[in-house]
Amino acid sequence: MITANPFYALADTIPVFVMQLFVILMATLVILGTLIDIIHKKNVRYFFENAKKAKKAAKKKLSTSETTSVIIKTVASDILTTSELGAGKRRSAHLLGMYGTIIFWLASVVLIFCYSNVNSDTTVLWPVLWHIGAFMTVIGGSWFWFFLRVDVYSEAHPWYRIIKADLFVLALIASSLFGLIWSFLQSLDLNERWDDKVFLVLYIISNLVLFGGVYWSKFAHMFYKPGAALQKNLAEADGSRDNLPPPADTPEKFGLGIKRDVPKHY
């Protein structure tokens, strides 16, 4: 199963160009959803206005080398390794889900556009990456959903309580899980069976929800967070600090009560 390209077998019933059009449609939905989100919530406008305020409040002008250093550090620390989450379960789950999703999506594009034709010879690498990425996404997303969400972990709400903000993570888990099940059932190569077709339909629907629900989910936050992290680090470097006071130079005093309870309340 893990070395088989599920889209190659699917090409027997669905033309390759249809699969490719579906991928293009999903990318278009993400772009349109993000643009609508930007226009409605005015996030980009806020970032630019905040950058102008920070520039006026800056206590020093950063050189090109200093700015480059901040950008590299932000990419390496805040974006690629999500250091703002600290060391622990939340960061591990996030990294599993993030890199699993990237691998899963990238492998899907490569398999559909490069290795789904009848004459193509699929390398083992991309199907393996597709399945591993899906597994990572399911594990990381499920870990977060069942155990690490703030409203479950810190506010004692049941894990099955669903709100609009959960659309992204649920659709992400569903698309990866249904894709894995569909691939497994298809690899069995059982005649006159309908199981794989059911999960193929579920896989398609979950992707439509995931990529078509950008405006209503937290999908667009993937694009905002790097910009916000960069702006924050640049503001700290030039001294503007987003109009916030500098850290106090006095020792932190929380009292002995802090030792009786693990800090998990937000």
C-alpha positions, 0 to 999 in steps of 0.5 A: 500500500505505502509504495503504491500511487493511488492516483495512478490506479484512479486514472483508470476511472477518472481522467488525469486532466480531471484530477489536475483540474481539481488540484488547480481548483483547490489552489484557486479556492485558497487564493480566493478565500484568502483574498476575501478574508483579507478584504473583509477582516482588513488584516493586511491593512492592519499590518501595514498601518502597524508597520508605519507606526512602528517605523515612527516609534523606532529608536534605531534604524536597522541596517540591511545586515541586521534586518536580514539577520532578523528575517533569517532568525524568524524563518528558522525559529518562529516559522520552521520550528514554531519556537513560540510554542516552547518545548512540549506536547503542543509544539510537537503536535504542531510540527507533526501536523505542519510538516505532515501536511506540507509533505502530503500536499506536495506529494499529492501534486507531484503524483497527480501531475507527474506520475498519473499517466499510463506511460509514467513510471512512479518512483517509490519515493513519492507514494511513500512520502504521500502516505507518511505525510498523511500519517503525520497529519492524522497523528499531529491533528488528532493529538491536538484535537483530543488533548491539546486544544485550549478549550479542552485542555484548559477550559474542560470542554468535551473534545466533541464540542465543535465550533466554527474555528475547528473547521480547519483542523477537522477538515485537515484530519478528515482529508488525510484519514480518508485518503489513507483509508481510500488508498488501503482499500484500493490496494486490496484490488477487490472486484465488485467492491464499493468501499474504496469509492465511498472513501474516495468520495469522502476524501474529495468532499473533505478536500472541498471543505478544507480548501473551500472553507478558507474564509470560515476557518483558520486556514488563512492564519498560515499566511498571517502568522509568518508576517506577524512573527516577522513584524514582532521581531523587527519591532523588538530589534528597532526598539518600537516594541509595538508601543509596549513597555520594555520588560521589567528588570525586577525578578519575577515573583509569582508566590508559592501557589504557582508551584502547586498547579501546572501553568495551563490556563490562558 
